Amino acid sequence: MSFWQGFDAPGSTLSLVVIDRLPFARPDDPLLAARRERVGRDAFRTIDLPRAASLLAQGTGRLIRGAEDRGVVAVLDSRLATATYRWELIRALPPMKRTKDLEQACAFLRALREDEALAQKN
C-alpha cells in the first residue's frame, strides 16, 4: 500500500512505472467484507471499483508529479483493456496518451533516454 499512497520520485528520477495488477482489495479484507455485506449486490461498483480507481490514479501519480514529468505507466493487467468496468478506471487516470503497442512505449522510453543524455552533455 505504501507504493499506492506515499512513494515520491519527482522529475527524471523515474520514467517507468510498471503496475502488474489492478489494485483491487483482497476479498478477505475484514473491513471491506463488512462494507460489501452492508451494500449487497452492488458492492463491487460501490466499494471496490472506486477504491481501485483511486489507487490506480495514485499509482500513476508516482510518475506524473508535475507538468514537466514524462514517462510510461505500464499496466500489465489485461482487465484494463477487456473488463466491462475498464472505462471507470481509465477515466480516473490523469489525461495522458494511451497505447496497447509495446514498441510505441519502448520507443518513447528510448527517446526519453536520448533527451536525458543530450541534456547532460549541454
C-alpha positions in Angstrom: 0.0 0.0 0.0 2.9 2.4 0.5 3.5 2.5 -3.2 0.0 3.5 -4.0 -0.1 6.2 -1.3 3.3 7.5 -0.4 6.2 6.9 -2.7 7.6 10.1 -4.3 10.3 10.2 -7.1 10.0 13.6 -8.9 11.5 14.6 -12.2 13.8 12.4 -14.2 14.4 10.1 -11.2 11.5 8.0 -12.5 10.5 7.4 -16.1 8.7 4.0 -15.9 6.1 2.7 -13.5 5.0 -0.9 -14.0 1.8 -2.0 -12.4 1.4 -5.8 -12.7 -2.2 -6.0 -11.5 -5.0 -3.6 -10.8 -5.2 -2.5 -7.1 -8.3 -4.3 -6.0 -8.6 -5.1 -2.3 -8.2 -8.7 -1.2 -11.6 -10.4 -1.0 -10.9 -11.5 2.6 -10.2 -8.0 4.0 -12.5 -8.0 7.0 -13.3 -4.2 7.0 -14.2 -4.2 3.3 -16.0 -7.5 3.6 -18.3 -5.9 6.2 -18.9 -2.9 3.9 -19.6 -5.2 1.0 -22.1 -7.2 3.0 -23.8 -4.0 4.0 -24.1 -2.7 0.4 -25.2 -6.1 -1.0 -25.3 -6.9 -4.8 -23.8 -3.6 -6.0 -20.8 -3.8 -3.6 -18.2 -4.2 -6.4 -19.3 -1.0 -8.2 -19.9 0.9 -5.0 -16.9 -0.1 -2.9 -14.2 -2.0 -4.8 -14.2 -0.2 -8.2 -14.0 3.4 -6.9 -11.3 2.3 -4.4 -9.2 0.6 -7.2 -9.7 3.6 -9.5 -8.4 6.0 -6.8 -5.4 3.8 -6.1 -4.6 3.4 -9.7 -4.7 7.1 -10.2 -2.4 7.5 -7.2 0.0 4.9 -8.6 0.1 6.8 -11.9 0.8 9.9 -9.9 4.1 8.4 -8.7 5.3 9.1 -12.3 3.3 12.2 -13.2 4.1 14.6 -10.4 4.2 17.8 -12.4 3.8 19.2 -16.0 7.4 18.5 -16.9 7.4 14.9 -15.8 7.4 12.4 -18.7 7.5 8.6 -18.8 5.5 5.4 -19.2 2.9 3.9 -16.9 2.7 0.3 -18.0 -0.4 -1.5 -16.6 0.1 -5.2 -17.4 -3.3 -6.4 -16.1 -5.4 -7.3 -19.1 -8.5 -6.3 -17.3 -7.7 -2.6 -18.0 -8.3 -3.4 -21.7 -11.0 -6.0 -21.5 -13.2 -5.7 -18.4 -16.6 -4.2 -18.6 -15.6 -1.7 -15.9 -12.3 -0.6 -17.6 -13.6 2.8 -18.5 -14.3 3.7 -14.9 -10.7 3.0 -14.2 -9.4 4.8 -17.3 -11.5 7.9 -16.6 -9.9 8.1 -13.1 -6.4 8.5 -14.6 -4.8 11.8 -15.3 -5.0 12.8 -19.0 -2.3 11.1 -20.9 -1.6 9.3 -24.2 -2.6 5.6 -24.1 -1.4 2.8 -26.2 -1.5 -1.0 -26.3 1.5 -1.1 -28.5 4.7 -2.2 -26.6 7.0 -0.9 -29.3 5.5 2.5 -29.1 6.0 2.6 -25.4 9.6 1.4 -25.8 10.3 4.0 -28.5 9.0 6.7 -26.1 11.4 5.5 -23.3 14.3 5.4 -25.7 13.6 9.0 -26.8 13.5 10.0 -23.1 16.8 8.4 -22.5 18.3 10.1 -25.6 16.9 13.5 -24.4 18.4 13.0 -20.9 21.8 12.1 -22.4 21.7 15.2 -24.6 20.7 17.4 -21.7 23.6 16.1 -19.6 26.1 16.9 -22.4 24.9 20.5 -22.6 
